[in-house]
Structures are given as C-alpha cells and as structure tokens.
Amino acid sequence: MSTRQTRIWVGIDAGKGHHWAVALDSDGGTLFSTKVINDEAQILALIETARERADEVRWAVDISGRASTLLLALLVAHGQHVVYVPGRTVNRMSAAYKGEGKTDARDARVIADQARMRPKDFALLDTPPELVTTLRILTNYRADLIADRVRLVNRLRDLLVGICPALERAFDYSAAKGPVVMLTEYQTPAALRRIGVKRLTTWLERRKVRSADAVAAKAVEAAQSQQIALPGEKRAAKLVCNLAHQLLALDERLKDNDREIRETFRADERAEIIESMPGMGPILGAEFIAIVGDLSGYHDAGRLASHAGLAPVARDSGRRTGNYHRPKRYNRRLRHIFYLAAQTAMMRPGPSRDYYLRKRSEGLIHTQALLALARRRVDVLWAMLRDKRLFTSTPPVTQAA
C-alpha cells in the first residue's frame, strides 16, 4: 500500500499521439511512470491517479502548442497547477543525469525533477481565451500559406529559366499579379510572339490586369530576344501553367485569411490601441496578441523586450564587466514583429524616425539603430496597453503631485 504524499510533481513528455507521465515525490523518488494516449478518458484517469497519491499535485509539460491542447485544457479545467519546462532546458539538463539514453520516460522524469527543484523558474500555463487561440490558428496558417507561396514562386521561376531566361528575368512574379495571369495562357516565346503586344494587352485587360500594356510589351520584348525552342519546353510550359493557377488560387486564400485575421483582431478591445502605434497594422497586431496573450506572463516592459530578444544579456567574467551580447533564447516571431513595425515607422516623419536618425548620428549602423528603436517602442507599446491610451506623437504631460 503506497503512502499518501503531501505534494508530488508529475512531468509529462507530450506528443501528438501519446504522452509519457512520471511522478516524483519530494525526495525525487519515482512514484509511477506510465504511457498515456492523447485521449480524454486516459488523461482523466491519469489526473485521478495523481490525486490519489498526494494532497497537492504539480504538473509540468514540455510542449505548450497544439499537441498538448487537450491535456492542458483538462488539467486547467480540473484546477491543476501546470508549468511549462522548455524543451531546450530538458535537452541541456538530461546530460546531468545518469546514463546517455534518450527515452520519453527519461525526458518526463527530467521535466518533473526540474519543476520540483526550480519551482519559481518556470512560467505557469493556462488555457488562452478563445480570441487568442483563434488568432494563433489563423496567424500560423498564414505563415504556412506564405511558405507555400514562396515555394510555388521558386518552382515557377526555375521552370521558366528552362523555357526562356529573358522572360524569367523580366518580372518579379512574387510581387506582380499581371505576369502570373499571363502565364496561365502564354508561357513560351513562340506563343508570345504569335499573339503580339496589342492582342496580349487586350487579353490582359479583359482579366483586369493593371498596366496591361506595360506587361504585354515587356513580355513580348523578352520573347523576341529568343528564337530557339529549348528541350522539354512543351512539358515545362504545362507545369508553369499549372503553377500559375495554383499561385493565383493561393493568393485568394491569403486574402480571405488576412480578412479573417483583421476581423478577429479588431474584436479585441486592445486592437485600437495597438493599431494607433505607427507601423503596427492589423496583421502584426494579431501576431503580437497571438504570442503574448493578455500580457499576464510579463511583469514589465523589460520582460517583454527580453522575450523578443531586444534586451542585451550580460556576459561578465573576472575583470571583464559591462560586457553585453545578443541573447540566444528568445521568440523569433515576436522579434520579427517589433523589427518590421520599427522599420515601417522609421520611414515616415515622426518620433520614430527622429530617434532612428539620432542613433545613426551616434555611430550605429542601420540594423543597430533599428533594433534600438524597436526596443524603445516596446516600452511605448507596453505603457499604451497599461494605461489604455492611444498613441500620440507628443508625450503626455505629467501633473505634479
């Protein structure tokens, strides 16, 4: 008969199909180690088993994404204390334990032991609000669509080089819709020469292509520079036609996704505040909300800047002090958001551009000045959300007490 513990720690190595759970007592002894299918009934049975062993159960997981959504939802719904132990920490600390094997059970034990020994080092997990979850799904899907679009454009350009290099060089197919529309019907130099500038212009205008005359003239000019038909041209032309149709369809899906992101983001009460800041449009604002949630996990603006990789990390040793370097552990997407927003704001007259020019005059290169601006804007955005105040180009006047 097992003795009931005052408190136990359960580490879970989470996965898509199944999880592995290991429970430790206050001395680090193993109480149980078991495999759990990612199923509601089995997870509830695990929660009940842990509750029978102790008065208080502390849970720790190494994944906070979609794979652990059901697990986290059930734990939170049953009032359990759950912390997030990053996979990087688990990987590094595994080397400090006996043995060199790599198993789910071993990782789950490391997760539980780290949560036991470092109770204040890891962030608490909670189920995010419905709006935040929706924005995470939509923004992640948008990132996938953009990656698919990049691959399609690269394949299309690679095939065009084998048909007519001049035609491949003539347009930026990633930015202009008109040339892609043209490729749905005309892909070879011979076909473009046959139709000519005038008829091609008319054909493009019927499909509502902007600057149809310029697109037609440039395409026919590229076609006239090559008279020879390259090997495999016919088959490559069919593939280019197919890729062009896929690219146009993907652009429509991106438009629909962006529209849904804007509508969902503007349903948040903070949307107006975030959008009032120069450079922060609805897409960047939605990605920001999807990452930070309600900001309850950040004590101050410095913690938010640290998560975005915009706060330097000290590296002092012996007599070497005041030595700072770029952090290695931070959220790349969050840093990208602040970087893009700062870059957009810097291009327009205003306090952001003035600050950027001042940093350049101090000797910083473009990237350094832009990162300094991004760091400053973290403080501004934090203050705006804290005070629920829209952005103004002039700082608010503080009244004396």
N, C-alpha and C positions, 0 to 999 in steps of 0.2 A: 504494500500500500504506500503510495507516494505521499510525502509530506507537503502540505499546502504552503506555498511561499508567500511572502509579503508582496514582493514585486518580481516580475520576470521580464525579460527582453526577448522579443521574437523578431529575428531577422528574416527577411523574405527576399530571395533572389528571384525577381519577377521575370516572366516571359510571356509570349503571346499565347501559347497553348497550355502551359502549366507553370506553377511556381514551386519553389522549394523553401520550406519553412524550418527554421531551427530555433528552439527556445533555450535560453540560458538563465541560470539563477544568479543571485547577487555575487557569487564567487566565480562565475564563469563556467560552471559545470553545465553540461548538456542535459536538458530535461526530455526533449524529444526532437527528432529530426524526421521530416516526412515530406513526401511529394504531394502537391495539391493541384488538381486540374482547375483550370480557369473557368470555374462553374459556380454559380451562386450557392447551390446546396453544399458543395465541398468547402467553399470558403467560410460559410456559416458554421459548418462543423468544426473547422479549424479555430474559429473565434471562440466557440463554446468550449473546445478542448483547452485552449489557453486560459479561459476564465476559470475553469475548474482547478487549474494548477496554482492560481495566485489571486490575491485580493486586487492587485493592480497589474495591468499588462501594458508594456510599452512596445510599440511596433516600429520597425524600421524597414524601409524599402530602398532599392537602388534604382528604380525607374519611376518617373512621375508622368510618363506620357500615356498614349492610348492603350498600350499593352497592360497597364495596371489600373485602368479606369474602373472596371468592375470591382477589383479588390479594394481600392481606395474608397469608392462610394459605399461599399458595405461596412468598412471599418469606421468611416466617419458617421454613417447612419446609426451605428451602434455605440457611438460616443467613445471611440478608442483614440488614444494618443498616438499619432503617427508622425515620424520624422523621415526626412529624405537624406540618405547617405549616398553621395555621388559615386558613380562607377569608377571615376578616377581614383578616389580615396580607397575604394575596395581593392583596386588593382595594385596600388602602391603598398597598402598595408598587408596584403597577402604574403608579401615577401618576408614579413616579420614573424610569421607563424611557421610552425614546424612542418616540414615536407614541401615538396615542389609541385604536387599535383594540382590540377585545376578542375574542380567539380562544382556543380550547383550547391551541393551540401556544404562544401568548404566556404564558398562565397557567402552563403546565407549565415554561416557561423561568424565570419568576419564582420558582416553587416551588424549582427546582433551585438557582438563584442564591442564594436566601435560605438554603438549607441549607448551601451552600458557604461563604458569608460569616459565618454565625452558627451554628457547629457546636454550641454549648452552650446555645442559647436554646430549642430545641425538644425536646419530650418524645419518648422512644423508644416505639415501638409494638411490641406483642407480641400473639399470639392469646390471648384470655382463656380461663380454664378453662370447661369445659362447663357447670358450675353457674351461673357468672356470665352466660354467654351466654344460657342458658335464662331466667334472671331478667330479663335485658334484653328478651327477646322477650315474656315474659308481662306485664311492667310496661308496656311500650309498647302492647301490645294492650289492657290495662286502661284506659290513658289514652284510646285510641280509642273503647272502649266507653262510657266516661263522657261523652266529647264527643258521641257518637251519642245518648246518653240525654238530654242537655241539649237537643239539637235536637228530639227527639221530644216532650219536655215542653212546649217553647215552641210547637211547632206545635199540640199538643193544646189548650193554653190559648187560642191565637189563634182556633181554630175554635169553642171553647166560648163565647167572647165574642160570636160571631155567632149563637149559639143561645140562651144565657141568661147574661148577665153576672153575675147573682147566684150561679149555680151555679159559675161560674169563680172567683169570689171566695171561695166557701165552704170550699175545701180547698187544701192545699198538695200538689199532685199529684206533686211531686218527692220528697216525703218519706213520704207515706202510701200504702200499697198498697190499702187498702179502697176509696177513691173511684175508683181506676183500675179495680178489679174491677167496680164498679158501672157504669162507663161502657162495659164490654163488652156490656151489655144495655140499659141505660137512659141515654139522652143528652139527651132533650128534656123540657121542663117538663110537657107533657101526659102523657107516659109515666110520669113520676114521680108525678104527681098521681093517675093511674089506679091504680097499684099500692098507694099509700099506705104509711104508716110501718110498720105491722105486717107486711104481706106482704113488703115490701122487707127488713125486718130478718131474717125467716125465710130469704129468698133469699140474703142475705149470709152468714148463719150456716152455711148448707149449704156454702158455699165457704170456710169457716174464716177469715172476716174478723174481726179484733179490733174490739171496741167496735162491733159491727154496729148496735146500737140508736142509738148517737150519730150514726153515719154516715148512717143512714136518716133520722133526724129532721132533721138539718141539710140533707140533700139535698131532702127534701120541702118543708121550710120555704122554701128558695131557689126551688123550682119554683112554690110558691103565690104568690110575690111577682110573678110574670109570667104574665099570661093570654094575651098576644098571641103568635102564631107568627111568627117573623121570616123574611124572604125567604131561600130556599136552605137552610132548616132540615133538610129530609129528606136532602139530599146531604151536608151538613156532619155530620149525625148518623152516616151511614155511615162517613165518614172518621174521625170521633172513635172509633168502634167499632174500626176497623182499627188506629189509632194506639195505642189502649189495649191491644189484643192484642200489638202489637209491643213495647210498653213492658214488659209482663209477661214476654214471652219474653226480652227483653234483660236484665231483672233476673236471670233464671235463669242466663243466660250469665255475668253478672258474678259470681254466687255460685260457679259452677264455676271460673271463672278465679281468684277470690280463694282458693278452697280449694287449687288447684294451686300458687298462689304461696306459701301458707303451708307446704305440704308440701315444696316445693323449697327454700325459705328455711331451714327447720329442719333440712335435711340438711347445712347449712354448720356447721362447728364454732364459728363466731363468733355463731351465732344466739342462743344462750342469754345470752351476754354483752350483746348489743345489746338484746334484749328485757327484760333486767333493769333497763335505764335507764327511768325514768318517762317516758311519752309516746311511746316507741319501740315500736310494735306490729309485728306481722309484715309488714304491707303497707309501712309506712315503712322498716322494716329491709331488706326486699327491694329497695326502690328505692335505698336507700343502697348496698347491696352491688353492685347493677347499675351504679351510676355510678362508684364508687371502686375496684371490683375487690378486689385484695389489698392495697391501700394502698401498693404499692411505688412509685407515682409521687409520693408525698408525703413530703418529708424530715421534716416535723414537723407539729404541730397547726396552726401558723400558716399553713402552705401549704394545708392542708385548708380552713381558715377563709377564706383568700383565694379559693380555688376556689368556695366557697359565697357569696362576696360579703359576708362578715361582717367582713372586715378593712378598715378605712378606708385610703384611698390619699392620700399626701401631695401637696399642690399648693402648693409654696413658690416664691416668685419675689422676688428682691431682698431687701428688708427684711421681707417677709411670710413668716414662718416659723411652723411648727406649725399650718399650715392643712390640714385633712384633709376629704375629701369621700367620698361614696359611690362605690364602684367601678362602672364601666360594663360591664366584661367579666368575667362570672362565669357559673356554671352555675345557671340559674333553678330547675331542678328540685331541685338539691341545697340551695339556699337555702330553697325551699319545704318541704323535708323537715325541716330544723332549726327553721324557724319554726313549723310545725304541732306538732312534738314539744314545743317550748318552751311553746306556747300550752296544750297539753293538760296538761303537768306543772305549769304555773303555777296551774291551777285547783284543785289538790289540796294539802293541807298537806304541807310538806316543805322541803328546802333550796332547791328551785327557786322556790317561792312566796315564801320568805323573801328570796331575792336579788331577785326582781322587786319586792317591796314596798319593799325598801331603795332600789332605783333610782328608784322613783316618789317616795319621800320626798326624794330628792336633786334633784327637779325635772324628771325626764324624763317625757315623755308616754308613753302606753301603748305605741305602736309602738317608740319608742326603748328603753324598758325591756325589751320583749320581744326585740328584736334583741341587746341586751346580754346577756340571759340565754342566747339561742341561741349567741352567741359563747363564753360561758363553758362551755356544755355540749359544744361541740366539743372543748375541752381535756380535759374529763372523759371523753368517749367515746374520744378518742384514747388516754388513759392506760389506760383499761379494756382496750382491744384490745391495747395494747402489753404490758401486764402479765398479760393473760389472767385478769382478775379481774372478778367480778360487782359490780354497783353496790350500794353501801351508803350509807345516809343520813349516816353519820359517816365522816370521812376516816380512812384507815389511819394507824396510829401508826408513825412512822419511828424506828427504833432508832439510837442514836448509835453511831458507829464506835468 
